[in-house]
Amino acid sequence: MDINIYPGSPYPLGATWDGQGVNFAIFSENAESIDLCLFTEEKDSSETVKIPIKERDHHVWHVYVPGLKPGQLYGYRVHGPFDPRNGFRFNPNKLLIDPYAKAISGTISWHDSLFGYELGNELGDLSFSKKDSAHFIPKSIIIDPNYDWEGVKAPKIPYHKYIIYEAHVKGLTQMHPEIPEEIRGTYEAIAHPVMIEYFQKLGVNAIELMPVHHFAVDRHLKDSGLTNYWGYNTIGFFAPDVRYAKNNGGAQVSEFKHMVKELHRAGIEVILDVVYNHTAEGNQLGPTLSFRGIDNSTYYRLSRNKQYYMDYTGTGNTLNAMSPNVLRLIMDSLRYWIQEMHVDGFRFDLASALARELHAVDRLGSFFDIIHQDPVISQVKLIAEPWDIGEGGYQVGKFPPGWAEWNGKYRDCIRDYWRGAHSMLGEFAERFTGSSDLYRNDYRQPTASINFVTAHDGFTLHDLVSYNEKHNEANGENNKDGESHNRSWNCGEEGPTESKVINELRNRQKRNFLTTLFLSQGVPMLVAGDELGRTQQGNNNAYCQDNEISWINWENADKALLAFTQKMIHFTRNHPVFNRRGWFMGQPIKGIGVEDIAWFVPEGKEMPDESWDHDYAKSLGVFLNGHGIHTVGPLGEKIIDNSFYIMFNAHNEELNFKIPRARYGRHWQEVINTAKDLVVEQGIQYRANANIKLPGHSIIVLQLLN
């Protein structure tokens, strides 16, 4: 093939089609030369054209090739020293994926040639492999960035009105009987009218998608007949994964955009779970797929002995966010997904690993600085998983202003409270009111707390009340993987049971968890399928299960639980007292003389200080004053809501609760009762000082009439 080349430009990085040709730009500080390789078919064993890149500015190698069009396949071969002891692992026999590829043609076909060293050689990773990997590695694809968004704009929903729904693209729709079979498990399925209607009826307004960046399946999993179902193993930070696309050849980009457009049209935002802390290349014994072969010592955090990698993630490597060029990669990726793909925010997996400077997590580090000053990234939702596995990695409550956090302490506390743990009242009150002990001193608001009881990692809600122990045998690790301390309670029998008493208690516990979650201050996150009673049969680490263990079984849905969840979400969304932007003050409201919040013992008296510390106390009441909302509405208007009295009983036995004296309200009406599976507008009415029998493990919510 005769081909012309021009010098091109070092910016932007990646492959950019301008309608006439393609500009290629790739960063490598330590490479000696780089070849651009063009391919005709994905499984070609050798390139059709090899173009030596001659131009280099600021360690960016670049070339312009006129006449190339979208759909063109390409990759790179990078020449340089192979000296692992000093951190260099260049090997031009390995075809490399462009770190800035906007689409990737397929998945890896595992073969020994994908490794930069000779497997089985006594020198291990110090040996040099001459095997060519081109046939076995997917190719990068030139895309057409043009797309008609039809004028659809992002909803821009404020945090205090957010209801997050965490979902896996495939697992959400793979078994949905009303979704056309040919698109099940894809981006298009999520955009299908059936799913849009479901989200709206449920009441969620933000879909948090588990990783959609193109990822690799670990070789040991594939050899075991398993897979990396969750996708926390990124190899392409700009490319939507082809596994979730109906079509290939770059169509995954337009299909993803279509999904976002239709969700936005329905008033639903899109949050991406992103994994910038590590890549799929693993430790020194891992494959050479992209970053390792382009500039290993720049992209990764290496140990003092540069043959090895710092591993704060448990996956073998950690991206070097201290490097300006790696930071640029992360920031460019984030901006791309915002500006070109129109997503509304990100949940950062193991975010503490990104915040590490030399070794410690630094909340004032360069990662935070560069995000805060970026005019694009700083304006979207930024949610941290505020921990990693390294020393000092647990950073709940310590991320800087501008960030929300997965509140692991909320999850642990709410689980402990409802399984009947002792001495929980004080912490329960903190978590229920937004975790001011974690966020208030940093001038953050309750919305900094992303509240959750379950997540993709761990038990489903059904399994949380059905199993005391994990049951991960299907993962092939002798049940040694996954968290062993789950704070779960099986309600009297492990796993499925025919006992009506136990099953009713389990159902009540599910309603208790959901009610607590949606009544708490902060941003609630619901895991897809929890509202349907989804089970993983006790597997609390189903990361490798791309099958019915992980997929939602829509035909076996618990319709009663779904109806309860729908009512709960819409109930709380209609009452601003449950989704406040600011903190409770604990002070009397002018003109009323009643505090914005007040706590009570079951006898109906204000909670004395010593009662918070009673190790046996598992019940309490809380008054929420609808006139005590201190923030204003979008037009500066005062916000006034109904007042509510909530009674919690985590004891096994029924308890007698007394409604507080008339100072807090004379006439009350029951609107929620988890013992009766009840969310109503007009329930039983009560007067002040009346007695209510509250069954064990249940919640009753009263609304003030006057």
Secondary structure in CASP SS format (residue, H / E / C, confidence):
PFRMAT SS
TARGET T0000
AUTHOR 0000-0000-0000
METHOD secondary structure of the structure
MODEL  1
M C 1.00
D C 1.00
I C 1.00
N C 1.00
I C 1.00
Y E 1.00
P C 1.00
G C 1.00
S C 1.00
P C 1.00
Y C 1.00
P C 1.00
L C 1.00
G E 1.00
A E 1.00
T E 1.00
W E 1.00
D C 1.00
G C 1.00
Q C 1.00
G E 1.00
V E 1.00
N E 1.00
F E 1.00
A E 1.00
I E 1.00
F E 1.00
S C 1.00
E C 1.00
N C 1.00
A C 1.00
E C 1.00
S E 1.00
I E 1.00
D E 1.00
L E 1.00
C E 1.00
L E 1.00
F E 1.00
T C 1.00
E C 1.00
E C 1.00
K C 1.00
D C 1.00
S C 1.00
S C 1.00
E C 1.00
T C 1.00
V E 1.00
K E 1.00
I E 1.00
P E 1.00
I E 1.00
K C 1.00
E E 1.00
R E 1.00
D E 1.00
H C 1.00
H C 1.00
V E 1.00
W E 1.00
H E 1.00
V E 1.00
Y E 1.00
V E 1.00
P E 1.00
G C 1.00
L C 1.00
K C 1.00
P C 1.00
G C 1.00
Q C 1.00
L E 1.00
Y E 1.00
G E 1.00
Y E 1.00
R E 1.00
V E 1.00
H E 1.00
G C 1.00
P C 1.00
F E 1.00
D E 1.00
P H 1.00
R H 1.00
N H 1.00
G C 1.00
F E 1.00
R E 1.00
F C 1.00
N C 1.00
P C 1.00
N C 1.00
K C 1.00
L C 1.00
L E 1.00
I C 1.00
D C 1.00
P C 1.00
Y C 1.00
A C 1.00
K C 1.00
A C 1.00
I E 1.00
S C 1.00
G C 1.00
T C 1.00
I C 1.00
S C 1.00
W C 1.00
H C 1.00
D H 1.00
S H 1.00
L H 1.00
F C 1.00
G C 1.00
Y C 1.00
E C 1.00
L C 1.00
G C 1.00
N C 1.00
E C 1.00
L C 1.00
G H 1.00
D H 1.00
L H 1.00
S C 1.00
F C 1.00
S C 1.00
K C 1.00
K C 1.00
D C 1.00
S C 1.00
A H 1.00
H H 1.00
F H 1.00
I C 1.00
P C 1.00
K C 1.00
S E 1.00
I E 1.00
I C 1.00
I C 1.00
D C 1.00
P C 1.00
N C 1.00
Y C 1.00
D C 1.00
W C 1.00
E C 1.00
G C 1.00
V C 1.00
K C 1.00
A C 1.00
P C 1.00
K C 1.00
I C 1.00
P C 1.00
Y H 1.00
H H 1.00
K H 1.00
Y C 1.00
I C 1.00
I E 1.00
Y E 1.00
E E 1.00
A E 1.00
H C 1.00
V H 1.00
K H 1.00
G H 1.00
L H 1.00
T H 1.00
Q C 1.00
M C 1.00
H C 1.00
P C 1.00
E C 1.00
I C 1.00
P C 1.00
E H 1.00
E H 1.00
I H 1.00
R C 1.00
G C 1.00
T C 1.00
Y H 1.00
E H 1.00
A H 1.00
I H 1.00
A C 1.00
H C 1.00
P H 1.00
V H 1.00
M H 1.00
I H 1.00
E H 1.00
Y H 1.00
F H 1.00
Q H 1.00
K H 1.00
L H 1.00
G C 1.00
V C 1.00
N C 1.00
A E 1.00
I E 1.00
E E 1.00
L E 1.00
M C 1.00
P C 1.00
V C 1.00
H E 1.00
H E 1.00
F E 1.00
A C 1.00
V C 1.00
D C 1.00
R H 1.00
H H 1.00
L H 1.00
K H 1.00
D H 1.00
S C 1.00
G C 1.00
L C 1.00
T C 1.00
N C 1.00
Y C 1.00
W C 1.00
G C 1.00
Y C 1.00
N C 1.00
T E 1.00
I E 1.00
G E 1.00
F E 1.00
F E 1.00
A E 1.00
P E 1.00
D C 1.00
V H 1.00
R H 1.00
Y H 1.00
A C 1.00
K C 1.00
N C 1.00
N C 1.00
G C 1.00
G C 1.00
A H 1.00
Q H 1.00
V H 1.00
S H 1.00
E H 1.00
F H 1.00
K H 1.00
H H 1.00
M H 1.00
V H 1.00
K H 1.00
E H 1.00
L H 1.00
H H 1.00
R H 1.00
A C 1.00
G C 1.00
I C 1.00
E E 1.00
V E 1.00
I E 1.00
L E 1.00
D E 1.00
V E 1.00
V C 1.00
Y C 1.00
N C 1.00
H C 1.00
T C 1.00
A C 1.00
E C 1.00
G C 1.00
N C 1.00
Q C 1.00
L C 1.00
G C 1.00
P C 1.00
T C 1.00
L C 1.00
S C 1.00
F H 1.00
R H 1.00
G H 1.00
I H 1.00
D H 1.00
N H 1.00
S H 1.00
T H 1.00
Y H 1.00
Y E 1.00
R C 1.00
L E 1.00
S C 1.00
R C 1.00
N C 1.00
K C 1.00
Q C 1.00
Y C 1.00
Y E 1.00
M C 1.00
D C 1.00
Y C 1.00
T C 1.00
G C 1.00
T C 1.00
G C 1.00
N C 1.00
T C 1.00
L E 1.00
N C 1.00
A C 1.00
M C 1.00
S C 1.00
P H 1.00
N H 1.00
V H 1.00
L H 1.00
R H 1.00
L H 1.00
I H 1.00
M H 1.00
D H 1.00
S H 1.00
L H 1.00
R H 1.00
Y H 1.00
W H 1.00
I H 1.00
Q H 1.00
E C 1.00
M C 1.00
H C 1.00
V C 1.00
D C 1.00
G E 1.00
F E 1.00
R E 1.00
F E 1.00
D C 1.00
L C 1.00
A H 1.00
S H 1.00
A H 1.00
L H 1.00
A C 1.00
R E 1.00
E C 1.00
L C 1.00
H C 1.00
A C 1.00
V E 1.00
D C 1.00
R C 1.00
L C 1.00
G C 1.00
S H 1.00
F H 1.00
F H 1.00
D H 1.00
I H 1.00
I H 1.00
H H 1.00
Q H 1.00
D C 1.00
P C 1.00
V C 1.00
I H 1.00
S H 1.00
Q H 1.00
V C 1.00
K E 1.00
L E 1.00
I E 1.00
A E 1.00
E C 1.00
P C 1.00
W C 1.00
D C 1.00
I C 1.00
G C 1.00
E C 1.00
G C 1.00
G C 1.00
Y C 1.00
Q C 1.00
V C 1.00
G C 1.00
K C 1.00
F C 1.00
P C 1.00
P C 1.00
G C 1.00
W C 1.00
A E 1.00
E E 1.00
W E 1.00
N C 1.00
G H 1.00
K H 1.00
Y H 1.00
R H 1.00
D H 1.00
C H 1.00
I H 1.00
R H 1.00
D H 1.00
Y H 1.00
W H 1.00
R C 1.00
G C 1.00
A C 1.00
H C 1.00
S C 1.00
M C 1.00
L H 1.00
G H 1.00
E H 1.00
F H 1.00
A H 1.00
E H 1.00
R H 1.00
F H 1.00
T C 1.00
G C 1.00
S C 1.00
S H 1.00
D H 1.00
L H 1.00
Y H 1.00
R H 1.00
N H 1.00
D H 1.00
Y C 1.00
R C 1.00
Q C 1.00
P H 1.00
T H 1.00
A H 1.00
S E 1.00
I E 1.00
N E 1.00
F C 1.00
V C 1.00
T C 1.00
A C 1.00
H C 1.00
D C 1.00
G C 1.00
F C 1.00
T C 1.00
L H 1.00
H H 1.00
D H 1.00
L H 1.00
V C 1.00
S C 1.00
Y C 1.00
N C 1.00
E C 1.00
K C 1.00
H C 1.00
N C 1.00
E H 1.00
A H 1.00
N H 1.00
G C 1.00
E C 1.00
N C 1.00
N C 1.00
K C 1.00
D C 1.00
G C 1.00
E C 1.00
S C 1.00
H C 1.00
N C 1.00
R C 1.00
S C 1.00
W C 1.00
N C 1.00
C C 1.00
G C 1.00
E C 1.00
E C 1.00
G C 1.00
P C 1.00
T C 1.00
E C 1.00
S C 1.00
K H 1.00
V H 1.00
I H 1.00
N H 1.00
E H 1.00
L H 1.00
R H 1.00
N H 1.00
R H 1.00
Q H 1.00
K H 1.00
R H 1.00
N H 1.00
F H 1.00
L H 1.00
T H 1.00
T H 1.00
L H 1.00
F H 1.00
L H 1.00
S C 1.00
Q C 1.00
G C 1.00
V E 1.00
P E 1.00
M E 1.00
L E 1.00
V E 1.00
A C 1.00
G C 1.00
D H 1.00
E H 1.00
L H 1.00
G C 1.00
R C 1.00
T C 1.00
Q C 1.00
Q C 1.00
G C 1.00
N C 1.00
N C 1.00
N C 1.00
A H 1.00
Y H 1.00
C H 1.00
Q C 1.00
D C 1.00
N C 1.00
E C 1.00
I C 1.00
S C 1.00
W C 1.00
I C 1.00
N C 1.00
W H 1.00
E H 1.00
N H 1.00
A C 1.00
D C 1.00
K H 1.00
A H 1.00
L H 1.00
L H 1.00
A H 1.00
F H 1.00
T H 1.00
Q H 1.00
K H 1.00
M H 1.00
I H 1.00
H H 1.00
F H 1.00
T H 1.00
R H 1.00
N C 1.00
H C 1.00
P H 1.00
V H 1.00
F H 1.00
N C 1.00
R C 1.00
R C 1.00
G C 1.00
W C 1.00
F C 1.00
M C 1.00
G C 1.00
Q C 1.00
P E 1.00
I C 1.00
K C 1.00
G C 1.00
I C 1.00
G C 1.00
V C 1.00
E E 1.00
D C 1.00
I E 1.00
A E 1.00
W E 1.00
F E 1.00
V C 1.00
P C 1.00
E C 1.00
G C 1.00
K C 1.00
E E 1.00
M C 1.00
P C 1.00
D H 1.00
E H 1.00
S H 1.00
W H 1.00
D H 1.00
H C 1.00
D C 1.00
Y C 1.00
A C 1.00
K C 1.00
S E 1.00
L E 1.00
G E 1.00
V E 1.00
F E 1.00
L E 1.00
N C 1.00
G C 1.00
H C 1.00
G C 1.00
I C 1.00
H C 1.00
T C 1.00
V E 1.00
G C 1.00
P C 1.00
L C 1.00
G C 1.00
E C 1.00
K E 1.00
I C 1.00
I C 1.00
D C 1.00
N C 1.00
S C 1.00
F E 1.00
Y E 1.00
I E 1.00
M E 1.00
F E 1.00
N E 1.00
A C 1.00
H C 1.00
N C 1.00
E C 1.00
E C 1.00
L E 1.00
N E 1.00
F E 1.00
K E 1.00
I C 1.00
P C 1.00
R C 1.00
A H 1.00
R H 1.00
Y H 1.00
G C 1.00
R C 1.00
H E 1.00
W E 1.00
Q E 1.00
E E 1.00
V E 1.00
I E 1.00
N E 1.00
T C 1.00
A C 1.00
K C 1.00
D C 1.00
L E 1.00
V E 1.00
V C 1.00
E C 1.00
Q C 1.00
G C 1.00
I C 1.00
Q E 1.00
Y E 1.00
R E 1.00
A C 1.00
N C 1.00
A C 1.00
N E 1.00
I E 1.00
K E 1.00
L E 1.00
P C 1.00
G C 1.00
H C 1.00
S E 1.00
I E 1.00
I E 1.00
V E 1.00
L E 1.00
Q E 1.00
L E 1.00
L C 1.00
N C 1.00
END
